Amino acid sequence: MSSDAHVAQELERVVLARIEAGSLSLPVLPAAATSALSLLRDPDVSLRAVSAVLDRDPMMVMLTLRAANAAVLGASPVSTIDQGLTRLGVVKIRSLLTEVCARRVFQSRDPRIQRACEGLWEHSVAVAILARDLAALSGSEAEVAYMAGLLHDVAKPVVAAYLLETERVATMRNVRWMHADTWIEVVNEVSHSVSAAIAQRWELPEVLVQTIRSIGEFDISRRNSAGNYVRFANALVKQQGIYVGTVDADAVAALVMVGRSLLGIDEEVLQRMTADLQNRARKRISND
Amino acid sequence: MTRVLTVDDSRAIRTMVTKQLTELGFDVDEAEDGEQGLARLAEVTYDLVVLDVTMPVMDGPEMLAQMRGKGNKTPVLMLTSESKTSIIAGCMKLGIEDYILKPFKPEELRAKILKCLRMSPAAQAAPNGGGAGGGTGGGVGVAMAAPVGFAAVEGAGRQFIDVLVVDDMENVHKKLRALLPAHVSMNACVSAQSALAMCRERAYRVLLVDVDIPDVDSASLLGQLRAVQPFAACLGLVLRTSNDPIAMARQLGYDGALVKPFDPDGIQDFLLQYFDKQDVLEIEDNLMKALPYTGREDRKERYYKRLGGLVEQSLESLAAACFDEVILDLRAVPVDPKRLPYLIIGLDEQCKKIGLSLYVVGVPELGRIFAGFSETASVPFFDSLEAARAGA
């Protein structure tokens, strides 16, 4: 194991303990979005109830209307949150809310973290798009794969912020601190279990938490699970160079090879799905 | 003959691999573990090794390492229930062609084995069987000719359908089916999930997708459909109330649009653009019968061109079938004083080149028009089929 991996492992232990104890300051998610997500866990929820919650946050109203009006080009524009939610439907609303929450985390006032966050967010969006498309082909849980793709690296900016804070303390005490490149690598080593713990702390849907937690290894017993698609998409996106930090090319190639057989994905279909992926992710981000 | 060594401690797996490969015409040897595998490799030169990971006595990675250590470069396909990245990455570093996770489908095994053999530079350099480790026969030629990859294997069994309609309103399917001619085959479904499943099963020529299916991101669905149906045209089903339906559909990434509710003109345009299949000509023995035109006036030019093209194409078949004369029945064709003489002039020249005599049947008005041109006046013209047959 590399020294970065050792540091990351120790860091992970500390961070997980702090998340569990509630002593790690996590980014605050928009209250309206989390409440609405909580309501949407009920399959019989009325959109009116969701609308009442989102209506409290002008930003959420604006985002909902924008998404609804972009969803159907040419149709008459919607102007109320009720109309917007009706047009979007439950699945799209859930994705939109998760995206809003995740996007918030990948923003930082610190310029160093912000630079890395922009690349990480692009990576996450690309993984989400690809995981959703691959899962859809097999009739699997495409939207769960999409949301898990968005959130699979959510621990990284959180850990980066924690490291930055620790760096400030270390500097104040004149303690030697790691090189910037090293801490980027350490952040990259942080596993998805931390992302899952954060998602759980945010009380995101359990299926999403479980999916993020399962990304660490392929689940051979459930070949078409959303977690397998996210893991496979993550490797493919790294192979495409849409990533921040160094990539173990051999490990990624092995993941792709295993994933192709596990999920039975046709190579030509895969090529078509990954073509222009970075531009698709950038376009998606520019629409945010 | 191509020789393959399967190394696996499971007798059932070895039997299955042997059966599949024997059916492909390959010669297969078996070994129960890495040690036996190495012993086989010392005696015989193989074109491919199908290797398990976890085995008693000597496991797959160890056998692979020893093989490569001795300079044996025979292509290796891993066939294993091991999915740990670190182990597979280690094998990749030693050189493996591909990987199959157990349990597996026989078609995956066959496709990847064929791909491995084709990919192997040694196999390509020695079409008579010189594998990387030496080669043993001429079986590689069989592999080269066989389908490669899942797409080819799946595609071979795919049934071809003309149109897939994806719309959550079943009435849309019914209306469209009623407007499409019987020879245009059509499938329909109400959900994105069904559409993707159907697109994996069949090949389609045109996909008609509602741009406003509830709870479906039309742009994402389109991307997914295109991935599995790369050769199909994708049209958005757009409401007539949209300002510019085609521009709107194109903005979403579609190739074009079909407007709802459907109208006969729109359907006619759609058929002409994507099928060009209005029946214009029937052929029975040496009789070519032009069928009536049923489309819009401004589309007639296309009909005459198609008629001329089809008649011209058919002439060679008639000559090849040893007919001396050909009868062209134009009685159902709308009379056009310019286009039809040009059509006949071209056909008459073509007939003379290939040694056929052309006889034309038409309404009296057409006869008068042909008589007015020196080039067409000499073409035998009749007002009934019986008269033409008697003349021929």
Interface residues (C-beta under 8 A of the other chain):
Chain A: A71 V72 L73 G74 A75 L88 G89 V90 V91 K92 I129 R132 D133 A136 L137 G139 E217 F218 I220 D248 D250 A251 A253 A254 L255 M257 V258 R260 S261 L262 G264 D266 E267 E268 V269 R272 M273 R280
Chain B: S81 S83 K84 T85 S86 I88 A89 M92 K93 D98 Y99 I100 L101 F104 K105 E108 G149 F150 A151 E154 A192 Q193 L196 A197 R200 V211 D212 P214 D215 D217 S218 S220 L221 G223 Q224 R226 A227 V228 P230 V238 L239 S242 N243 D244 P245 M248 Q251 L252
